[in-house]
């Protein structure tokens, strides 16, 4: 039998910066994970500016992936599949890209 009201349990923020909340809605349990991307976006912006004009191999950074996102890529065992997943993620989240030419390869 389900609970009459909705209840949320906040488990707090992990060391990777991920907040986990459990939402009990009737007979359903919804797990919500989120993180504050703003510090990561700011880091990417600053690093992009700092490496502007550098070429590949001169310290140019390709992009920045927040730890919470990167943890998912570490689960992909095949290196080629992992690299493809990272490139796809950077294409979808271009504000984290620091070297545009990387995406064209």
N, C-alpha and C positions, 0 to 999 in steps of 0.2 A: 504494500500500500504506500502510495506516494505521500510526500510531505505537503501540507496545504500551502505553505508559503515558499518563497525562494530564499535560499541562503547562499552566501558567498564566503569562502574561507580563503584568506590571503596568506600564502606560505612565505611571503617576503621575496627578497632579491638574492639570487645565488652569487657566487664569487665571479661568475661570468657576466653578471649584470642582468640576468633574466628574472623577471617577476613571474611567479606562478600563482594563479588564482583558480580555485575550484568552485564552480557554480552548480549548486543543486537546484534544479528546477523541476518540481514534480518528481517523476520517476527517472529523470535524466541527470546525468553528471556531465558537465562541460568543463574541460581543462583548457584554460587560457594562459598562454605564455607570451610575454611581451618584453621588450627592452627599449631603453631610450637611445635612439639612433643619433640624436643631435651631437653628442661628443664625437662620435665616429665620423659624421658628416663634416664637422669642423676640422678634425684631423686630416681628412682626405683633401679638403679645400686648401689647408695650409701646406700640406706636402706637395700638392699639385703646383702651387705657386712657387715653392722652394726648388722644385726640380724642373721648372719651365725652361725650355731651351736646351736641356741636356738630351743627349742621344742615348739609345739603348746601350747598355754596358758602362755608362758613365754615372751610375747611381740613380738612374731614372726608375721610379717605382711604377709598377703596373696599376695597382689599385689597392684598396684597403677593404678587407672583409671583417666585419665585427665578429668577435669570438663566438657568439651565439649562432651565427650563420655558418662559420667555418667548421664548427663541431659537426654539422650535418655532412659536410664534404669528407671529413675524416672517416666516416662510415663506409665510403665508397672504396672498395679494395683495389679495383683496377685503376691504375694511374691515368690511362687515357680517358676513361670515363669520368674520373674525378676532375681532370683538367677541363674536359668539355662542360661539365656541370658548373665549374667555377666561371668559365668564360660566359656561359649562358646567364649565370646570376649577375655578373658584371654588366652584361648587355642590358638586362632588365632593370638594373640599379645603377645607371650610368653616373650618378652623382658621386659614386665611390671610385670611379675610374680616374687614374692619374696619367695614363699614357694611352691616348686615343688609338694610336697605331696598333696596339696589342689586339684590339677588337677586330681589326681588319685582316688579321692573319688567319 
